[in-house]
Amino acid sequence: ALALGSTEVVLKDRNIIVSEFFPQPSAMIHVVTPGFLVFVVLPHKKWVLETGREYEVYVEIYDTDSHKLYPSENVRIATDFPELYFKVLYSSENGTYHIVRTMLKGDTFIDGILTGVVSDNGQVNAVLPEMRRSQNVQIFDPITVSPAQVIFPWDPVTKSTHTYVSQAHGGSGEYVWSVTAADVASVTIKGQVTTMGLGKCNVTASDVKNSAHFGVSTVHVLPPADMSFPPSVVEAVVGTKLILPLSISAKVDGKLETFADCRRLSINVTLSDVSAFEYIPQAHGVVGSDDLPSNGCMSLTFLARHQGHTDVTATYKNKNIVLRATVTIAAFNPLKAIDPELSTVVTIGSSREIIFLGGPQPWLLDSSKFFHDLNIMATKGHKLNSERLPSPISVNRGAHAFVITCQELCDEGIQLTVGNGKTARNLFPVSQTASIRFVCAEPVELHLVPVLKTRSQLPPCPVYHENNIPIPVHFATDLNLAVIVTDSVGHQFDNFSSLAIDWSVSASHLVDLLYTRDLRTEIDDINNIATVYQTVRPHRRTGTAVVTASIDHYKSWLPKAVGRQKQDKLTLTISKSLELLLVEEAQLSPSTVSLYNHPSNKVNIDIQHGSGYFHLETFESVVLTAQYHQKGRSVEVIPLKDGSQSFTVYDLCIDMPSDPVATVSVSGVSNIEVMVIDKVEVMKEVTASVQVLDLKGKPLLASFFSLMELRLGTSTDIVTLRPTTTSSSNANDSVTRLYTVYGAAVGHTTLTATIKLPTAQLIYSSPKFVEVFPPLRLEPKNITLIIGAVFQVLAFGGPQSQSNVEFSILNSTVAMVTGSGVLDAVEIGTARIIGKSMGTDSVTGEKVIYSQADAVVHVVTLTGIRIQTALTRLQTGSQMPVYAVGLTEHETPFSFSHSIPALTFTWSVSNREVLHLQSVFYKSGITPDPEASFALQAVAKESGHVTIQLKVETKPRNRRQISGHSVLQDEIQIHVFEKLTVISPAVCHGQVIMTPNTDTLIKTNRDTAARVRFVITESKSRLQLCDYWRVVS
């Protein structure tokens, strides 16, 4: 370029003829003055860059008309890249081309200056005016999208969608979100991704200021391929929650990758032991990112209910995909010291059993790593000795027992650690610790505390607060003395068995001590407190006795037990005495008082025996007032109104099963009581008694009855009443009046008593219902049976309601009877059966005999048999019963027909054409056995004579039912005759037709066999009877 202006450069080729079709190529060259500089960055030509990337930077020169100038090699442009943000990798000689690498995030400027043009001789010709340019550059970190890869499960049944928020980092902070496969996932402008279906897609976050800068994450939606429980804590304290991570994976490029979130899969969770843990399912529709574990795609929550182990099985099923994972979890009670809870104090040489409860249990799958270590945190030396005891509660229930023996004075801590070591199925075992303080001290004080029952509703016994007053105790009840030993700070010793305690009593004739060497120890299971007792046993005598206990040394076995050379003496001798006052239980004299109602009247009830410290219960009464006088040890009672009042006096220092009660009645009538048996046999007498009760329900004296005009009346006259004179048996009863009640007729009535008060008011008793019933009788009165026969005795009469008849027999060797009256003949002889009409007295509840009757039972041997018939002559076509009876009138068929073993009845007839025998049940088609055929039915068929024969036999072991074990026989003659009929003249339908003034002879079929007599029945008949058989019209 030589001068400003424009020229054309033409390229000529001598081998080409120039024409309009083949113009010569040319180019216009403009020599201009530079106008400004422009910075261009490649790629993308945007000055929004990323750190760590290489860029090409061009410095372009333009004229004032914005025409780009050719960057010739002799042009010199000086470019300044800040070293903090850029590293220049290459720069062209003329300074128009650079390769740089961005180093640091930030906002900076690139400066460029067109310095001049280098001539051929190397001289730099400056460009005037000087041309400068600065370019603003924004450098950001590369965009990354987290998570870089997300895998979600696909369930073809539920087709549930998963939503998560992608986080983009780097760039300008403003992004444009997009996905590559809209059928797999979608994304919002906020980066929230929602899965849509099975497949794979990329989620891209592009920088708004430079879309060439972007970050990519991959989303996979795949079917589940594997399930497992990742290693985690599998032990929990009862009452707390255990959260188990669950990992479900899919195959991505041949490798198993865990799903990011599988909480929407339908997972079935089962427990082998539902008593130990309770599964807490996730609330429906509640899915939060906080619920996702770091090593799984979902969490299963379980609440530890009870101590124990259980297997958790998670199962996923979908068509041909079945996944299952199992893990063992355990629940345990928290480890704590239960006996003692915080600290314990013992004497030298004494031991203390300490019990811890709870803590992790031996791991079910590998119990070899279980440990429970007891650590004695001794400051120096071995002052305590520990020994593990077999616990009365098994280790599987969480109990750990140890015995700690004190060897020297000390105050140490004891800590127990319980847990399991790491195993293949428990990589994160849990351990727990608990601790107590164990103090070995020297005793400085001894206390004897009487164990006396106190009642919270009463004031305290004043004796307990005054040390110089004897302790009142019951003279016949053992007294337990709690022996308490304390150290210098007042702590009670839990065990002081190494101390030698010397006991003595001042009055051995009054009391004894049960324990002279080793005392009795009782443990309160509720509070886990052990108490040592000495028992004082009184001899049922009153008086004063002093019990003394003293301690000055340890027991003789102590030096050898703790390794000492000599027997230890206590620094101080401690002693304690307790004075006891033995008394009888308190009594009130009198305990029952009837008091006349008058304002000036009063009575004193004395309190005898007892401790001397009493309390009268507070009560409000309109009947009386009562006041206790401590000085006189009595209760003063003043009446106020008719009625009754009871009050109790409590002994404040002696607890007895029952406290003395006084009952005071201020006389007044409350009701009348009539007592009488409610059923009376007609023509018999019973006694009725009447009492008048005061307001308390106690009977008043009978001497008041005349003043009250006592009357006893009846509602009907079926009974009569009369006063009864006092008998010797009733002479001591001063509160009852007796009446005689006579049953005159059968029926029902009521008895009512009345009295008349001074105010003329009448008081009636409750009506007493009385039934007058006919006497009881038994049917039949005379019963004859053979051995083995059974018979039902019937009862008639007696009360008609609320009673039943009970049967008994005086001679049970002859016959037996059931309660319902069924007789069973046992042996030959005579017995008496008794029937009693029984009921219950409505007042006393006792059984009452209202009436009774008897019958005689004869058990005999059957000596003969007879055939009993009503007739010996029968008309053809008629029927007649025949049955067997004995020789006497009392030997009826009931005497032998139902015996066990049964008799055999064999019937026969001489001519079956004349008469035949049939069963009485023939119409029902029943044919009884010969044992039941004591009665048959004879049917006359044709005229003639026939003989009926009966043979009665016994079976083996007949028990003498028939005399001489013979066969009994009888027979009877029966004459069967035809029915009387007219054979001449001809009879048509019972009629004979005659003409007037004629006669006829009447002939019958019985004319030759019997005497036949004819009678005309109508008095005005036109017929005449002549010669007995000739009829004339």
ROTORPA-694463 format. One record per residue (C-alpha): residue in one letter; y, z, x. Coordinates in steps of 0.5 Angstrom, whole numbers, plus 500, padded with zeros to 3 digits. Layout:
N
AYZX
...
REM end
This chain:
1033
A500500500
L506498503
A512498498
L512500491
G510495486
S504491483
T500485486
E494481484
V488480489
V484474487
L477473490
K476466491
D469462493
R469456496
N463454493
I465455486
I470450482
V475454478
S476452471
E477455465
F470457464
F470460471
P476463473
Q477467479
P476474479
S482478481
A484485480
M491488479
I494493485
H499498483
V503501488
V506507485
T509514486
P504520485
G506524479
F502530478
L495532480
V489534476
F483538477
V476536474
V470540474
L463537473
P458537469
H461538463
K469538465
K470545462
W473550466
V469555463
L464557469
E458561470
T456565476
G451563481
R452556479
E454550483
Y460545481
E463539483
V470540483
Y475533483
V482533485
E485527481
I492524483
Y496521477
D503517477
T508519472
D505514467
S498518467
H495512471
K489515475
L491513483
Y485511488
P483517492
S483513499
E480517505
N487518508
V490522503
R490529504
I490534499
A490542501
T485546495
D485553495
F479556492
P479564492
E474567496
L472573491
Y470568486
F468561489
K464559495
V466552498
L459549500
Y462542501
S469539501
S471532503
E476530508
N481528504
G480534500
T479530493
Y472532492
H469539493
I462543492
V463550490
R458556488
T461561483
M460568485
L464573481
K465574474
G473574472
D479570471
T482566477
F486560479
I485554484
D491551487
G492544490
I497541494
L498533496
T500534503
G501527505
V498520507
V495519514
S497513517
D493509522
N496512528
G494519525
Q501521523
V501525517
N507522512
A509527507
V510526500
L516528497
P517531493
E511536494
M506535489
R503542487
R498544481
S494550479
Q488550475
N486556471
V478558471
Q474563467
I468565470
F463568466
D456571467
P450567465
I448568457
T442571456
V438573450
S434579449
P429580447
A427573451
Q420573447
V419576440
I412575437
F411577430
P404577426
W403572420
D399574414
P397568410
V396572404
T403576404
K407571408
S411577409
T418575413
H420579419
T428580421
Y431582427
V437582431
S438578437
Q442580443
A446576447
H449578453
G454574458
G459568457
S465569453
G462574448
E463569442
Y457565441
V454559436
W447561434
S441556433
V434555432
T429549434
A425549428
A428551421
D421552418
V419557423
A425562423
S432562421
V438565425
T445567422
I452567425
K451574427
G444573431
Q440576426
V433572426
T428571420
T421569421
M419563416
G412561417
L407560422
G409557429
K414557435
C421556436
N427557440
V433561438
T439559442
A446563443
S451558446
D458560448
V463558444
K468556450
N463552453
S457550449
A453547456
H452555457
F447558453
G441563453
V434562450
S429566447
T422564444
V420566437
H412566436
V409567429
L402568430
P395571427
P393578429
A387577435
D387584437
M388591435
S388598440
F391605440
P395605447
P395611451
S399617448
V399624446
V393626441
E394633440
A399637436
V401644433
V399645426
G405644422
T408639426
K407631426
L403627431
I406620432
L401615434
P403608437
L399602434
S398595438
I396589435
S396583439
A396575439
K394570444
V400566447
D398561452
G391564453
K393571454
L394577449
E401579447
T403585443
F407584437
A414586437
D413589430
C407589425
R409594420
R409589415
L401588416
S397591411
I393596415
N388601412
V388608416
T382613415
L380620417
S373622419
D376629417
V381630412
S382637413
A385637420
F390632419
E394628413
Y396621414
I403620412
P404613410
Q411609411
A415609405
H415602402
G420598404
V423602409
V423599416
G427601421
S428599428
D427607430
D420607428
L418602433
P414605439
S415603446
N408601447
G406598440
C408594434
M408600429
S407608429
L402612425
T405619423
F400624421
L401632419
A397637423
R394641417
H389645420
Q385646427
G380641428
H379634431
T378628427
D377620428
V383616426
T381609424
A386603423
T383597420
Y386590419
K382585414
N384578412
K379572411
N375571417
I379576421
V377583422
L380588427
R379595428
A381601433
T379608433
V382614437
T381621436
I386626435
A386634435
A390639431
F391646434
N394653432
P400655437
L398659442
K401666441
A399673443
I397677437
D395684440
P399686443
E405681441
L410683446
S408689450
T403694451
V403701455
V397704458
T395710462
I392709469
G385708469
S385706461
S384699459
R387694454
E384689450
I389683449
I388677445
F391671445
L390666439
G391659438
G393653444
P389647445
Q382646443
P377644448
W377636448
L372634443
L370628448
D370631454
S370639454
S369640461
K377639463
F378645458
F382651461
H385658459
D388661466
L390668465
N396669471
I398676472
M405676475
A404682480
T410683485
K406686490
G398688491
H393688485
K395694480
L392690475
N385688474
S383683469
E376681465
R375676460
L371678454
P367674449
S371673444
P369676437
I372669434
S369663438
V374659443
N373653438
R377657433
G382659439
A381666441
H382668448
A380675449
F381679456
V381686458
I386689463
T385695467
C391699470
Q390701477
E397703479
L403705476
C407698474
D410693470
E408686470
G408680466
I401677464
Q401669462
L396665459
T396658460
V391654455
G390646455
N385640457
G385636464
K387629463
T380625461
A379618459
R381618452
N386624453
L391621458
F397625456
P394632455
V398638452
S398645455
Q401651452
T403658455
A404665452
S406671455
I406679454
R409685458
F403690461
V406697463
C402702467
A406709466
E405716466
P405721460
V411725459
E410727451
L405729446
H406729439
L401731433
V403728427
P399729420
V397723416
L400725409
K401720404
T408720401
R410716395
S416712395
Q419714388
L419722390
P424726394
P421727401
C417733403
P422738406
V417741411
Y417735415
H424736417
E424743419
N419744425
N419752424
I415751417
P408751417
I405744414
P402745407
V395742407
H390742401
F384747403
A378742401
T381736404
D380733411
L387732415
N388727420
L392728426
A395722429
V395723437
I401720440
V403720447
T409717450
D412715457
S419717460
V423712455
G419713449
H414708449
Q408710445
F401709449
D396704446
N391707450
F391713454
S383714454
S383716461
L387723459
A383729458
I386733452
D384740451
W384742444
S384749440
V385753434
S387759432
A383761426
S376758426
H374761420
L379757416
V378750420
D374746425
L376740429
L371734429
Y372731435
T372735442
R371730447
D373723445
L378722439
R377717433
T381710434
E382706428
I385699428
D390696423
D388689422
I394687418
N399690424
N394690430
I396697431
A391702434
T392709432
V388715435
Y386721431
Q384728431
T381730424
V382737422
R376740417
P378746412
H373751410
R375751403
R379757404
T387759404
G391761410
T394759416
A391756422
V395753429
V392747432
T394746439
A393740444
S395740452
I394735457
D394736465
H390732468
Y386725468
K378725466
S373726472
W371719472
L378716473
P378716481
K371713482
A373708476
V380706480
G378707487
R382713488
Q379719493
K381725489
Q382727482
D389726479
K393731476
L399730472
T406731474
L408735468
T403739463
I404737456
S402741450
K404741443
S402746437
L402744429
E401750424
L398749418
L398752411
L392751407
V393752400
E389750393
E392744389
A397745384
Q396747376
L400748370
S399754366
P398753360
S398745361
T398744353
V403748349
S404748341
L411750340
Y415752334
N421748333
H427753333
P433753337
S432760340
N425758342
K423757349
V417757353
N416758361
I410754364
D408757371
I406753377
Q400756380
H398754388
G400748391
S405747397
G411751393
Y415744393
F415741387
H419736383
L419735375
E419728373
T426726370
F425724363
E430723356
S427726350
V429728343
V423733342
L425738348
T428739354
A425741361
Q428744367
Y424746373
H426753377
Q425753384
K425760385
G421762379
R416756380
S416755373
V418750368
E423752362
V422748355
I426748349
P424745343
L429740340
K426736334
D419735331
G414731336
S410731342
Q412730350
S408730356
F411731363
T408731370
V410736376
Y409733383
D407736389
L412733394
C407735400
I400735398
D398728395
M392729390
P388724386
S392727379
D398731378
P398736373
V401734367
A403739361
T403737354
V408740349
S407739341
V413741337
S409741330
G410736325
V405731321
S404724323
N398722319
I391725316
E385723318
V379722314
M372722317
V366720313
I360715314
D361709310
K355708307
V351713302
E344713299
V345714291
M343721289
K344723296
E350727300
V354726306
T359730309
A366728310
S371732314
V379732314
Q384733319
V392733319
L395731326
D401732329
L406727332
K402727338
G396726335
K393733336
P390736330
L394742326
L390748324
A386748318
S390755316
F396750314
F392746309
S394750303
L401750305
M401742305
E397742299
L391738302
R387734297
L381729298
G380724292
T376718290
S378711287
T372711282
D367716279
I361713283
V361719288
T363726287
L367731291
R367738292
P369743298
T364745303
T364752305
T364753312
S357753316
S356757322
S356751326
N363749324
A365756324
N369755331
D372749328
S379751326
V382744325
T377741320
R376742312
L369739310
Y367736303
T361734300
V360727298
Y355726293
G353718291
A352718283
A352711282
V351704286
G357701288
H364701292
T369706292
T375709297
L377716299
T384718300
A387725303
T394727301
I399732303
K405735301
L411736306
P416742304
T421736303
A416734297
Q414728301
L407726300
I403723306
Y397719305
S391718309
S388711310
P383709305
K376710307
F371705304
V364708302
E359704299
V353707295
F347703296
P340704293
P334707297
L331702302
R323701300
L318697303
E313692299
P307693299
K307700300
N299700301
I297694306
T290693308
L288688314
I282687318
I283687326
G287681328
A290680322
V298679321
F302681316
Q310681314
V312687311
L318686306
A324691305
F328691299
G335696297
G339699303
P346697304
Q348690303
S353689309
Q353691316
S346694317
N340691319
V333694318
E329696324
F321697323
S317702327
I310705327
L307712328
N300710330
S301704335
T294704337
V292702330
A297696329
M303694332
V310692328
T316687331
G323689329
S323684324
G317687320
V311683322
L305687323
D299686328
A292690326
V289692333
E284697331
I280700325
G284706323
T290708318
A298708321
R304709317
I310703318
I317706317
G323702316
K330704317
S337701315
M341702321
G348701322
T354703327
D359709325
S366706325
V369712328
T364714334
G360707335
E354711335
K348708331
V347711324
I341711319
Y343710312
S336710309
Q329709311
A322708307
D315707309
A308704308
V301705309
V297700313
H289701313
V285697318
V278696316
T272692317
L270687312
T264689308
G263684303
I266678300
R267676293
I269669290
Q275670285
T276665279
A280666273
L275663269
T268661269
R268656264
L272650265
Q273644261
T272637264
G278634267
S281641268
Q283645275
M282652277
P284655284
V278659287
Y279664293
A276669297
V277677296
G274683299
L270688295
T276693294
E282691290
H286692296
E282687300
T287681298
P287674302
F293677306
S288682309
F284677313
S286670312
H291670318
S287674323
I286672330
P281670332
A280667325
L275667320
T271661318
F270660310
T265655308
W265653301
S259649297
V257647290
S251646287
N252639283
R258635286
E258631280
V259636275
L265640279
H268639286
L272643291
Q279640294
S284643298
V290646295
F294641299
Y290635297
K297631294
S300632301
G294629304
I292635309
T285637310
P286644313
D280647318
P275652315
E279657319
A284656314
S280655307
F280661304
A283658298
L281652294
Q282648288
A276647283
V276640279
A271640273
K268633272
E263633267
S259638263
G254642266
H253648270
V254649277
T254654283
I260655288
Q258658294
L262661300
K260663307
V264667311
E263668319
T266670325
K267667332
P265670338
R269676340
N271678333
R273685335
R269688329
Q272684323
I266684319
S261689318
G255689323
H257682325
S254679319
V255673315
L258675308
Q256671302
D258670295
E257665289
I259664282
Q256660276
I261656273
H260652266
V263645265
F264643258
E267637255
K273636251
L273637244
T273630240
V272628233
I266622233
S266621225
P269618222
A273613226
V279616229
C285611231
H290614235
G289621232
Q289619225
V283618219
I285614214
M282616207
T283613200
P285618194
N279621191
T274620196
D271625201
T268624208
L264629213
I267630220
K263631226
T265633233
N261632240
R260640240
D257641233
T250642236
A253646242
A257651239
R260653232
V266649230
R271651225
F276646221
V282649219
I288645215
T294646218
E299644212
S299649206
K301643201
S296638204
R293634198
L286635202
Q281640201
L276643206
C269644203
D263647207
Y267647213
W266640215
R267636209
V274633207
V276631200
S282627198
REM end
